[in-house]
Amino acid sequence: MPFFEPLFRDRREAGQRLAIALASYRESEPVVLALPRGGVPVGFEVARALGAPLDVLLVRKIGAPGHEELGLGAIVDGHDPQIVLNEDVVRAVAPPKGYIAREAKRQLAEIERRRQHYVGDRPPIPVDGRTVIAVDDGIATGGTVKAALRGLARHHPARLVLAVPVAPADSLRELAGECDDTVCLATPEPFYAVGPHYRDFRQTEDEEVVRLLAEARQWTAAEPSTPQAAS
């Protein structure tokens, strides 16, 4: 891989720059949903700049029997968790009857365990009828983000925005049909991976996710967290 100068100092700085590009959404009172773990420091800066509530968007792959790396689909966190299937892969694999339901239940339990760890008993923020900004620290293939966007779309947000600091142009084009807007600061070519575009790309730890989410609740303490808030 050739040497090149990283685009961002770290995830926090990338989030600050991304927030500037998203400034026009402030008036729509958006909800910021960040994919943990790396998307949370980015989403934190976006949410702080926009005065928006911040929540995690948890996605778990539903792997094929005996080949968990092959995704039959995914389950996406939310008030009503959504199963998003890749129908072509499901037809090709032909999993045994009941397998997808059992695997989805297992992955949902893992989502609930992680949500409990990150935010405790606080329920997911409703997104129906609201502007939703889904944030990650970057995109490579886009498979997880695609599932996340499809799951979110089923909750009928008023506007669904994908926002990332860096991504390959072809992945962004593919994802454009899954949301209303895409905001990306850089689309380097050739694109090898997300990490080299950050000077500091150390792994985001669970403790940092918990701390940032708790800090974000301080500026949105009055944010309603019941489904009635979406009406």
Secondary structure as UniProt FT lines:
FT   HELIX           11..21
FT   HELIX           23..28
FT   STRAND          31..34
FT   TURN            36..38
FT   HELIX           39..50
FT   STRAND          54..56
FT   STRAND          59..64
FT   TURN            65..66
FT   STRAND          67..76
FT   STRAND          82..85
FT   HELIX           87..93
FT   TURN            97..98
FT   HELIX           99..119
FT   TURN            120..121
FT   TURN            128..129
FT   STRAND          131..135
FT   HELIX           143..153
FT   TURN            154..155
FT   STRAND          159..166
FT   HELIX           169..175
FT   HELIX           176..178
FT   STRAND          181..186
FT   HELIX           195..197
FT   HELIX           206..219
FT   TURN            220..222
FT   HELIX           227..230
//
